[in-house]
Amino acid sequence: MFSAGDDKQVKCWDLEQNKVIRSYHGHLSGVYCLALHPTIDILLTGGRDSVCRVWDIRTKMQIFALSGHDNTVCSVFTRPTDPQVVTGSHDTTIKFWDLRYGKTMSTLTHHKKSVRAMAPHPKEHSFASASADNIKKFSLPKGEFLHNMLSQQKTIINTMTVNEDGVMATGGDNGSLWFWDWRSGHNFQQAHTIVQPGSLDSEAGIYALSYDVTGTRLVSCEADKTIKMWKEDETATEQTHPLNF
């Protein structure tokens, strides 16, 4: 397991012994996002020093510092084929990187606000990116703009994730958890997280979301220091939860 934090540190953990076995030194400020390459043993981290750093997992060496963003790199994902690295930043742009040369392949400038969250579709060649103005969908590998999602969450979206069934979940700073139909961009369910008893209502922020391997359960990490697991409501029917397309 890999973790990154506001203390500039990036760590690799041995989950059998529950201890840190490697640290990756080089970030000049807090680290906000990380991703593991699906086929090569490299780790990507982005942070407040406006750089996405590429690390060799085994040797702990920094291979590249992907520089080009003008502000914090707050989201990153990675693919086996070009563009292998995609970063989103507080400078409102999304950049595609050529991992062989450590250079920018292209820059997407569609958003008006910080791109804090991105999610590639597990099967299709497309990804979504979220900012406080709206959620947009782009094709891969070229990055053509496809469409906006049909509603606005009206909050800062910190995290998003998509499962193979095309259910996209987005988590907001105000504790809102919205579910979207990937294909149409329709927002079919709006939920709100349950604040941990004893914590403040203002602590209802969702910082990270991930589906489990089956794509049926959703795991959220939240500002009230909890990790919550969500499952589908088996009793839900088209009558009790109508999808107003």
HUZI-V179408 format. One record per residue. N is the residue number from 1. RES is the residue in three letters. SS is DSSP state (hx for helix, st for strand, lp for the rest). D_LAST is the distance of its C-alpha to the last C-alpha in Angstrom with 1 decimal. Layout:
# HUZI-V179408
n: [N,N]
res: [RES,RES]
ss: [SS,SS]
d_last: [D_LAST,D_LAST]
This chain:
# HUZI-V179408
n: [1,2,3,4,5,6,7,8,9,10,11,12,13,14,15,16,17,18,19,20,21,22,23,24,25,26,27,28,29,30,31,32,33,34,35,36,37,38,39,40,41,42,43,44,45,46,47,48,49,50,51,52,53,54,55,56,57,58,59,60,61,62,63,64,65,66,67,68,69,70,71,72,73,74,75,76,77,78,79,80,81,82,83,84,85,86,87,88,89,90,91,92,93,94,95,96,97,98,99,100,101,102,103,104,105,106,107,108,109,110,111,112,113,114,115,116,117,118,119,120,121,122,123,124,125,126,127,128,129,130,131,132,133,134,135,136,137,138,139,140,141,142,143,144,145,146,147,148,149,150,151,152,153,154,155,156,157,158,159,160,161,162,163,164,165,166,167,168,169,170,171,172,173,174,175,176,177,178,179,180,181,182,183,184,185,186,187,188,189,190,191,192,193,194,195,196,197,198,199,200,201,202,203,204,205,206,207,208,209,210,211,212,213,214,215,216,217,218,219,220,221,222,223,224,225,226,227,228,229,230,231,232,233,234,235,236,237,238,239,240,241,242,243,244,245]
res: [MET,PHE,SER,ALA,GLY,ASP,ASP,LYS,GLN,VAL,LYS,CYS,TRP,ASP,LEU,GLU,GLN,ASN,LYS,VAL,ILE,ARG,SER,TYR,HIS,GLY,HIS,LEU,SER,GLY,VAL,TYR,CYS,LEU,ALA,LEU,HIS,PRO,THR,ILE,ASP,ILE,LEU,LEU,THR,GLY,GLY,ARG,ASP,SER,VAL,CYS,ARG,VAL,TRP,ASP,ILE,ARG,THR,LYS,MET,GLN,ILE,PHE,ALA,LEU,SER,GLY,HIS,ASP,ASN,THR,VAL,CYS,SER,VAL,PHE,THR,ARG,PRO,THR,ASP,PRO,GLN,VAL,VAL,THR,GLY,SER,HIS,ASP,THR,THR,ILE,LYS,PHE,TRP,ASP,LEU,ARG,TYR,GLY,LYS,THR,MET,SER,THR,LEU,THR,HIS,HIS,LYS,LYS,SER,VAL,ARG,ALA,MET,ALA,PRO,HIS,PRO,LYS,GLU,HIS,SER,PHE,ALA,SER,ALA,SER,ALA,ASP,ASN,ILE,LYS,LYS,PHE,SER,LEU,PRO,LYS,GLY,GLU,PHE,LEU,HIS,ASN,MET,LEU,SER,GLN,GLN,LYS,THR,ILE,ILE,ASN,THR,MET,THR,VAL,ASN,GLU,ASP,GLY,VAL,MET,ALA,THR,GLY,GLY,ASP,ASN,GLY,SER,LEU,TRP,PHE,TRP,ASP,TRP,ARG,SER,GLY,HIS,ASN,PHE,GLN,GLN,ALA,HIS,THR,ILE,VAL,GLN,PRO,GLY,SER,LEU,ASP,SER,GLU,ALA,GLY,ILE,TYR,ALA,LEU,SER,TYR,ASP,VAL,THR,GLY,THR,ARG,LEU,VAL,SER,CYS,GLU,ALA,ASP,LYS,THR,ILE,LYS,MET,TRP,LYS,GLU,ASP,GLU,THR,ALA,THR,GLU,GLN,THR,HIS,PRO,LEU,ASN,PHE]
ss: [lp,st,st,st,lp,lp,lp,lp,lp,st,st,st,st,st,lp,lp,lp,lp,st,st,st,st,st,st,lp,lp,lp,lp,lp,lp,st,st,st,st,st,st,lp,lp,lp,lp,lp,st,st,st,st,st,st,lp,lp,lp,st,st,st,st,st,st,lp,lp,lp,lp,lp,st,st,st,st,st,st,lp,lp,lp,lp,lp,st,st,st,st,st,st,lp,lp,lp,lp,lp,lp,st,st,st,st,st,lp,lp,lp,lp,st,st,st,st,st,lp,lp,lp,lp,st,st,st,st,st,st,lp,lp,lp,lp,lp,lp,lp,lp,st,st,st,st,lp,lp,lp,lp,lp,st,st,st,st,st,lp,lp,lp,lp,st,st,st,st,st,lp,lp,lp,lp,lp,st,st,st,st,lp,lp,lp,lp,lp,lp,lp,lp,st,st,st,st,st,st,lp,lp,lp,lp,st,st,st,st,st,st,lp,lp,lp,st,st,st,st,st,st,lp,lp,lp,lp,lp,st,st,st,st,st,st,lp,lp,lp,lp,lp,lp,lp,lp,hx,hx,hx,lp,lp,st,st,st,st,st,st,lp,lp,lp,lp,lp,st,st,st,st,st,st,lp,lp,lp,lp,st,st,st,st,st,lp,lp,lp,lp,lp,lp,lp,lp,lp,lp,lp,lp,lp,lp]
d_last: [39.8,39.7,39.3,39.6,40.2,41.2,44.8,44.6,45.1,43.3,44.4,44.3,44.6,46.2,44.1,47.0,49.5,47.0,48.7,48.2,49.8,49.0,48.3,47.2,49.0,48.3,45.5,46.9,44.3,41.4,39.3,35.5,34.0,35.2,34.3,36.3,36.6,35.5,38.7,41.4,43.0,41.9,40.2,38.3,38.3,37.3,38.4,39.7,42.4,39.9,40.7,39.1,41.9,42.3,44.5,46.4,45.5,49.0,51.3,49.4,50.2,47.9,47.3,45.5,44.4,41.5,42.1,40.5,38.0,39.2,37.8,36.7,35.0,32.3,30.2,31.2,30.2,32.3,32.1,34.8,34.8,34.9,33.7,34.8,34.3,31.4,31.9,30.1,32.1,32.6,33.9,30.2,30.8,29.9,32.8,33.3,36.8,39.3,40.7,43.9,45.1,43.3,42.0,38.8,37.2,34.6,33.0,29.4,29.5,25.8,25.5,27.2,27.7,28.9,27.1,27.5,25.2,24.3,23.0,23.6,21.5,23.8,23.6,22.3,24.4,22.2,21.9,20.1,22.0,21.4,23.4,23.3,22.0,18.8,17.8,18.6,18.5,21.8,23.3,26.5,29.5,29.6,27.0,25.2,22.3,19.0,16.4,15.5,12.7,10.3,11.8,15.5,17.0,20.1,22.6,24.7,22.9,25.8,24.3,21.4,21.3,19.4,20.1,20.5,17.3,15.4,14.6,15.8,17.3,18.8,21.6,22.8,26.2,25.3,24.4,20.6,18.9,15.3,13.3,11.1,9.9,12.8,12.0,9.0,9.9,6.8,8.6,7.8,11.3,14.2,17.6,21.1,24.1,26.9,29.9,33.1,35.5,38.2,36.3,35.2,31.7,32.0,32.3,28.6,27.9,26.4,28.5,27.6,25.1,25.5,24.3,27.2,28.3,26.2,23.0,22.3,24.0,23.4,26.6,26.7,29.8,30.0,32.2,33.7,35.4,33.3,31.7,28.9,27.4,23.9,22.9,19.9,19.9,21.3,20.9,17.1,15.5,12.2,14.0,15.1,12.1,9.0,5.8,3.8,0.0]
